[in-house]
Amino acid sequence: MANSFSRLNFRQVKQHGIDLNATVSADSNLDPQTSAMNNVAEGLKCIKGKISIQIKKRPALSIALDGNTVLLDIEDPSIFGLTESDTSVGVFDSLKTAKKLGEILNSKGLTLSILRKGKKAVSLGREATPTISSIVTGSDDIQVDSIKEVTKFGKDIRKHREN
């Protein structure tokens, strides 16, 4: 199944002439992370469909792509391989990355909605319309759709780290 997805994905990307493995040229003023996010954003606009990932026959993650909207539904946070000793990504670094991703998605006309078990938690990009959350995030491209779901997602991650 994974091989057929890979072939489909690369075939669609080739059809639209997008190289997701593009490197940053020497004269580019973009850092490699920003360049990679730009390449992925361009690729996402061309792909439609849904990908579901299961771990031990239980839903873990699904990604639905449809034009300018990407829905990332996280059923099981263990999909990210977070461990208790993983301190490489702190809250500040995560927020900084989310802000950059939100800006790139907005500039490309895309919206990424992150869901927890089917319920919207956070939206980034074009359709994000933050209110009070812009004070916390410092960005007009990040919207907290549900504080309740964000809190539950945080608890899910902590619970996973404890196991």
C-alpha positions in Angstrom: 0.0 0.0 0.0 2.8 2.4 0.9 4.5 1.8 -2.4 1.4 2.6 -4.4 1.0 5.8 -2.5 4.6 6.8 -3.2 4.2 6.1 -6.9 0.9 8.1 -7.1 2.4 11.0 -5.1 5.5 11.2 -7.3 3.5 10.8 -10.5 1.2 13.7 -9.5 4.1 15.8 -8.5 5.9 15.1 -11.8 2.7 15.9 -13.8 2.7 19.4 -12.3 6.4 19.9 -12.6 7.1 20.5 -8.9 10.4 19.3 -7.4 9.8 18.8 -3.7 13.5 17.9 -3.3 14.6 21.3 -4.5 17.6 22.7 -2.8 18.3 26.3 -1.9 20.5 28.1 -4.5 23.5 30.0 -3.4 21.9 33.3 -4.2 18.7 32.6 -2.4 18.0 34.6 0.8 15.8 31.8 2.2 17.1 29.4 4.8 16.8 25.7 4.0 13.8 25.2 6.4 11.8 28.0 4.7 12.7 26.8 1.3 11.6 23.2 2.2 8.3 24.6 3.6 7.7 26.6 0.4 8.3 23.5 -1.8 5.9 21.4 0.3 3.3 24.1 0.2 3.5 24.3 -3.6 3.2 20.5 -3.9 0.2 20.3 -1.6 -1.8 22.6 -3.9 -1.6 20.0 -6.6 -2.5 16.8 -4.7 -6.0 15.8 -3.8 -7.1 12.8 -1.7 -6.8 11.3 1.8 -4.0 9.4 3.4 -4.7 7.4 6.6 -2.0 5.9 8.7 -2.7 3.1 11.2 -0.4 1.8 14.0 -1.2 -1.7 15.2 -4.5 -1.6 13.3 -5.6 1.6 15.1 -6.0 4.9 13.4 -3.1 7.2 14.1 -3.1 10.0 11.6 -5.0 11.1 8.5 -4.2 13.8 6.0 -6.9 15.1 3.7 -5.9 17.3 0.7 -8.3 19.2 -1.3 -7.2 22.2 -3.3 -6.2 25.0 -0.9 -7.2 23.1 2.3 -5.2 20.5 4.2 -6.8 18.7 7.2 -4.3 16.9 9.5 -6.3 14.7 11.9 -4.2 13.3 14.8 -5.8 10.3 16.4 -2.6 9.1 18.2 0.2 11.5 19.1 2.7 8.5 19.3 2.9 8.9 15.5 5.4 11.7 16.0 7.7 9.5 18.1 7.8 12.0 21.0 9.7 10.8 24.0 10.2 12.1 27.5 13.8 12.9 26.8 13.0 14.8 23.6 13.7 18.4 24.5 14.8 19.4 21.0 11.6 21.2 20.3 10.4 23.5 23.0 7.3 25.7 23.1 9.1 28.7 21.8 10.8 26.8 18.9 7.4 25.2 18.0 5.7 28.6 18.0 8.4 30.1 15.9 8.1 27.3 13.4 4.3 27.5 13.4 4.5 31.2 12.7 6.8 30.7 9.8 4.7 27.9 8.4 1.5 30.0 8.8 3.1 32.9 6.9 4.2 30.5 4.1 0.8 28.8 3.8 -0.9 32.2 3.7 1.4 33.5 1.0 0.6 30.3 -1.0 -3.1 30.6 -0.4 -3.3 27.4 1.7 -4.9 26.6 5.0 -3.8 23.8 7.3 -6.2 22.7 10.0 -4.9 20.5 12.7 -7.6 18.3 14.3 -7.6 16.1 17.4 -9.7 13.0 16.9 -11.8 14.8 14.2 -12.3 18.1 16.1 -10.5 21.2 14.9 -7.9 22.5 17.3 -5.7 25.0 15.3 -5.7 26.5 11.8 -2.7 28.0 10.1 -2.5 30.0 6.8 -5.0 31.8 4.6 -8.3 31.1 6.3 -6.9 31.6 9.9 -8.8 34.4 11.5 -7.3 34.8 15.0 -8.9 36.9 17.6 -7.4 36.7 21.1 -5.0 34.0 20.0 -3.0 36.5 17.9 -1.9 38.1 21.2 -0.5 34.7 22.4 1.0 33.6 19.1 2.1 37.0 17.8 0.8 36.0 14.3 -2.2 36.7 12.1 -1.7 33.4 10.4 -2.5 31.1 13.4 -6.0 30.6 14.8 -6.7 28.6 17.9 -10.1 27.0 16.9 -10.6 25.2 20.2 -8.7 25.8 23.4 -10.3 22.6 24.7 -8.9 20.5 21.9 -5.5 22.1 22.1 -5.4 21.3 25.9 -6.6 17.7 25.3 -3.9 17.3 22.6 -1.3 18.5 25.1 -2.6 16.0 27.6 -2.4 13.3 25.0 1.3 14.1 24.3 2.1 14.2 28.0 0.3 10.9 28.6 2.3 9.3 25.7 5.6 10.6 27.2 4.7 9.0 30.5 4.2 5.5 28.9 
